[in-house]
């Protein structure tokens, strides 16, 4: 790939829109997941009695269902990103390809 083509792609408004949307969305989802993980770990570190609360009459504590929910939510956020990447982001990518293909 030559430098002129790279510059044409970078100058394309659709490409700039794609990068902006993709980066912003990925950052939002990433921060959301990290906040969940760190909140869980910090709760265990600084107030373990909260996570040691028993659920019902059993021996299981509340920590396990919360950890399982965090893992499930992490998978869901991944699916949300993949779905958006395969629709909106892919459409923008194809538009950039079409505009650049005409200039080749």
N, C-alpha and C positions, 0 to 999 in steps of 0.2 A: 504494500500500500504506500503510495507516495504522499509526500507532505502536503501537496496541493489538495489532494482528495481529503485528507484528514482535516485540513483547514475549512474546506467546504462543508464537511459534516458538522464540525464544531460551530460554524457560523449559521447553520440552519436553525430557524426558530423552532421548528418541531423537535429537533434534537435537544435544544436548550430546555424546552418545555418538558420533554421526557426525563432529562436528568434532574430537573427541579422537582417534578412530581415524585419520581422514583426515590430520590434521596430523602425528601421530606417524609414520605410515607414509611420508608424503612427506618428512619430515625425515630419516628413516633412509635412504631411497633416495638422497636428495640428497647427504647426507654421504658415503655410500658412493662415489658417482660423483665427487664433488669430491676425495676422498682419492685415488682412482685417477689422476685428471688431474694433481693437484698432485704426487703421488709421481713420476709420469713426468717432469714438467717439472723438478722438483727434482733428480732423478737426472741428467738431461741437464745441468743447470746446475752441479752440484757434483761429479759423477763421470762425465764424458762417456765415459770409457774403457769403462764397463760397457755403454753403448748402442752403442759402436763395435765390439763383438765381432762377428766375422764368423760367419755361419751356413754350415756346410759348406765346400765349395770355391768357392762363388760370391762375388759382390761385395756381396750384401745383408747388412746388419747386423741385429742382433737388435732394433734400435729399430723397424723397420717392422712385424714381426709383433706386437710388443707394442702399438704404436699401433693397429693394425687390431683387435686383441682388445679394447682399451679402447673403441673405437667400437662394436663389436658388443655388448659388455656394456652400453654405454649404451642402445642400442636395446632390448636385452632387459629392462633395468630399466624402460624406458618401457612396454613391453608388459605387464610385471608390474603396474605401476600402473594402466594402462588396464583390464586384466582385472579387477582388484580393484574399481576404480571402477565398472565396469559390472555387477558382481554385488553384493558386500556393501554398498558405499556407496550404490548405487542403490536397493537394498532398504530401507535405513534411510531414505533420502530419501523414498521412496514411503510408508513408514509414517508419517513426519512429515506428509506431505501429507494422508493419510487422516484422521489425528487432527485436524488443523487444519480440514479441510473440514467435519467434523461440527460444529465450533464456529462456523462462518460463518452 
